[in-house]
Amino acid sequence: MKKFKVRLTVIMIVLIGLSMAASGFYMVQMFKKSHIEALEDNMTREIKIVDATYQWNQIQAMDPEVMKQLTEAAHLLSKSAGARVTFIREDGKVLGDSDHDPASMDNHLDRIEVMNAKTKGFGSEIRYSNTLGENMLYVALPVKNKPYFEGYIRLAMSIKDVEVSIRALWIYLTVGLAIMFVLAGIISYRIAHNLTRPIEKITRVAHQISHNNYRSRVDVKNVDEIEQLGSAINAMADSLQVQMNLIRENENRLKNVLEHMINGIVMVDPTGKIVLVNQMAENILGKETGYLLGHRYTEVKQQYELTKMIAEGLEKREMMRDEVTIYFPEERLLEIDVVPMIWEEDFGGILVLMQDLSAIRRLERMRSEFVANVSHELKTPIAAVKGFAETLLSGAVIDPATANSFLQIIYDESERLNRLIGDILELSKIESKRVPLQFSPVELHSFVESTVDVLRTEASKKHIDLYVQVPEHLYAEADEDRLRQIILNLVSNGISYTPEGGQVKVILEPVDLNAAGDYERIRFTISDTGIGIPKSDLPRIFERFYRVDKARSRSSGGTGLGLSIVKHLVDSHDGTITVDSEIGVGTRFVIEIPVVQEHAF
């Protein structure tokens, strides 16, 4: 401490000379303060007089009328008071001003004088006016005149005269003290330099640390008391850096967990304000990102059941669980858990957990429908086989013609049952992806020709023209067996539902030319001149067991699974399938698959 004491002694000597400057400064400040306080008192009295004398009951309810009346009043009062007059509503909206159009003015609730008037009953502030180019004194008082006007009256006056007087006083004071400061400066310069230099370093580092730069350090060279303070600052910065890194890491973990959760989370504080919400909750409630945070839960207006549960949770402070159906932005079934948050016997609000059960319920319904459809489809051929077998056992076998007819029916139903079971197993494997697709380059011209040739015999029986148009040297990466299954299913359907003498077309063409001049997708168009599909049935034709004409589908041996299999196979090739049809004209299926399967590598 010896070095520090020596320096302090020298500084005290210098401070004796500076004390006169401090006295002069104090005198100037007192002079300024007294003038400002006098102005504030006068402006306060004028505001109170305005509040007491103005006929508030003449104010109309509509904002434009209020602005007009209060602006006129502000102009009149400004002339008599010699100050700028402003009427500010309780929410900060300016309703009248003597110098500016209130409609173009910003909200004044964040002005310091208004904030102090709101909390302390009186507010004042000195600010520089860009418009007038000088400092202004602003004084505001709250006004309570229910039901006509509630807000604040603010006066603003120039303090130019006060500043002129202060400048003159400073001139006299400066001239008198200049010589003494020069002498004191020469004596103290070297000492102050040696003393303040390390302090400046410490101050600079402390300032950087306060701005979250925890890597900044003080360069410690000596072992005196000031440098020891620098060492302490460095140690504090080390500790802060470790703690802040840990806090950031935990914060990032929590943020990532919340944003990637499949359930919606909303935290509501005891006042009903939403203080935490994740992305899934905003998606479920149909709100834009960041909209809910900071707002009251009652602003989730479309979700009445949810807001009701939150209100009950805040009131009862106990756990609740319920299933709620919401209809905005789309119909969803939600399981909502309301959990109270208690910290050391203090109620911190509630946590609302939202789980979307819509997909689960839909899958359960689809599973039930699938089981019912499978049972029904299996029951029909089995019943036929059983019925005709019982007839044969009862004696019909004696008649060869009848026996052959019944045996043919039994055979046909057995084949149908075999196809149905095969299609069910095939669809199950495709949906569960138990058999991965084997992608390889396929030369489509020869591939499509050979695939369609398999069905030419069947088409010729009905005198149906099979037309194939595929450019040569056209390639795509696909699973040959699955792609063949797609084409066979669609062409076979076209043959089955096209009357004699009709036509089925298979046309392939490249589409989506990229910047390099290569085609990115291949379009398959399979059309027929058949009976067509009603527009009301088009959205459902890819559902399992869905048939447009149930009687004709069964008579043709269809299982109702072909188009569902096609849809799954197209999806597995990252492709799309669309259909359009017209009754009596025909049906057209359009499939597009990428030339290169990215996920194959």
VENJO-V782598 format. One record per backbone hydrogen bond with DSSP energy under -1.0 kcal/mol. NH is the residue of the N-H (numbers start at 1). CO is the residue of the C=O. If there is no record, write none. Layout:
nh & co
NH & CO
NH & CO
This chain:
nh & co
5 & 1
6 & 2
7 & 3
8 & 4
9 & 5
10 & 6
11 & 7
12 & 8
13 & 9
14 & 10
15 & 11
16 & 12
18 & 14
19 & 15
22 & 18
23 & 19
24 & 20
25 & 21
26 & 22
27 & 23
28 & 24
29 & 25
30 & 26
31 & 27
32 & 28
33 & 29
34 & 30
35 & 31
36 & 32
37 & 33
38 & 34
39 & 35
40 & 36
41 & 37
42 & 38
43 & 39
44 & 40
45 & 41
46 & 42
47 & 43
48 & 44
49 & 45
50 & 46
51 & 47
52 & 48
53 & 49
54 & 50
56 & 54
58 & 55
59 & 56
66 & 62
67 & 63
68 & 64
69 & 65
70 & 66
71 & 67
72 & 68
73 & 69
74 & 70
75 & 71
76 & 72
77 & 73
78 & 74
79 & 75
80 & 76
81 & 77
82 & 78
84 & 156
86 & 154
87 & 96
88 & 152
89 & 93
90 & 150
92 & 89
95 & 87
96 & 87
98 & 85
104 & 101
105 & 102
108 & 92
111 & 108
115 & 111
116 & 112
117 & 113
118 & 114
119 & 115
120 & 116
123 & 140
125 & 138
127 & 136
129 & 134
133 & 129
136 & 127
137 & 157
138 & 125
139 & 155
140 & 123
141 & 153
143 & 151
145 & 149
148 & 145
149 & 145
151 & 143
152 & 88
153 & 141
154 & 86
155 & 139
156 & 84
157 & 137
159 & 135
163 & 159
164 & 160
165 & 161
166 & 162
167 & 163
168 & 164
169 & 165
170 & 166
171 & 167
172 & 168
173 & 169
174 & 170
175 & 171
176 & 172
177 & 173
178 & 174
181 & 177
182 & 178
183 & 179
184 & 180
185 & 181
186 & 182
187 & 183
188 & 184
189 & 185
192 & 188
193 & 189
194 & 190
195 & 191
196 & 192
197 & 193
200 & 196
201 & 197
202 & 198
203 & 199
204 & 200
205 & 201
206 & 202
207 & 203
208 & 204
209 & 205
210 & 206
212 & 209
213 & 208
214 & 212
216 & 213
220 & 218
228 & 224
229 & 225
230 & 226
231 & 227
232 & 228
233 & 229
234 & 230
235 & 231
236 & 232
237 & 233
238 & 234
239 & 235
240 & 236
241 & 237
242 & 238
243 & 239
244 & 240
245 & 241
246 & 242
247 & 243
248 & 244
249 & 245
250 & 246
251 & 247
252 & 248
253 & 249
254 & 250
255 & 251
256 & 252
257 & 253
258 & 254
259 & 255
260 & 256
264 & 354
266 & 352
267 & 276
268 & 350
269 & 273
272 & 269
274 & 295
275 & 267
276 & 267
278 & 265
282 & 278
283 & 279
284 & 280
285 & 281
287 & 282
291 & 288
294 & 274
295 & 292
297 & 272
299 & 296
300 & 297
301 & 299
304 & 302
307 & 303
308 & 304
309 & 305
310 & 306
311 & 307
312 & 308
313 & 309
314 & 310
315 & 311
316 & 312
317 & 313
320 & 338
322 & 336
324 & 334
326 & 332
332 & 326
334 & 324
335 & 355
336 & 322
337 & 353
338 & 320
339 & 351
341 & 349
343 & 346
346 & 343
348 & 341
350 & 268
351 & 339
352 & 266
353 & 337
354 & 264
355 & 335
357 & 333
361 & 357
362 & 358
363 & 359
364 & 360
365 & 361
366 & 362
367 & 363
368 & 364
369 & 365
370 & 366
371 & 367
372 & 368
373 & 369
374 & 370
375 & 371
376 & 372
377 & 373
378 & 374
379 & 375
380 & 376
382 & 378
383 & 379
384 & 380
385 & 381
386 & 382
387 & 383
388 & 384
389 & 385
390 & 386
391 & 387
392 & 388
393 & 389
394 & 390
395 & 392
396 & 391
397 & 392
398 & 395
403 & 399
404 & 400
405 & 401
406 & 402
407 & 403
408 & 404
409 & 405
410 & 406
411 & 407
412 & 408
413 & 409
414 & 410
415 & 411
416 & 412
417 & 413
418 & 414
419 & 415
420 & 416
421 & 417
422 & 418
423 & 419
424 & 420
425 & 421
426 & 422
427 & 423
428 & 424
429 & 425
430 & 426
431 & 427
432 & 428
434 & 429
440 & 478
442 & 476
444 & 474
447 & 443
448 & 444
449 & 445
450 & 446
451 & 447
452 & 448
453 & 449
455 & 452
456 & 453
459 & 455
460 & 456
461 & 457
463 & 460
464 & 459
465 & 502
467 & 504
469 & 506
476 & 442
477 & 595
478 & 440
483 & 479
484 & 480
485 & 481
486 & 482
487 & 483
488 & 484
489 & 485
490 & 486
491 & 487
492 & 488
493 & 489
494 & 490
495 & 491
496 & 492
497 & 493
501 & 462
502 & 499
504 & 465
505 & 527
506 & 467
507 & 525
508 & 469
509 & 523
511 & 521
514 & 518
517 & 514
520 & 512
521 & 511
522 & 593
523 & 509
524 & 591
525 & 507
526 & 589
527 & 505
528 & 587
529 & 503
531 & 497
537 & 534
540 & 537
541 & 538
543 & 540
545 & 560
546 & 543
553 & 549
554 & 550
555 & 551
556 & 552
557 & 554
558 & 553
565 & 561
566 & 562
567 & 563
568 & 564
569 & 565
570 & 566
571 & 567
572 & 568
574 & 571
575 & 570
576 & 592
578 & 590
580 & 588
582 & 586
584 & 531
585 & 582
586 & 582
588 & 580
589 & 526
590 & 578
591 & 524
592 & 576
593 & 522
595 & 520
600 & 597
601 & 598
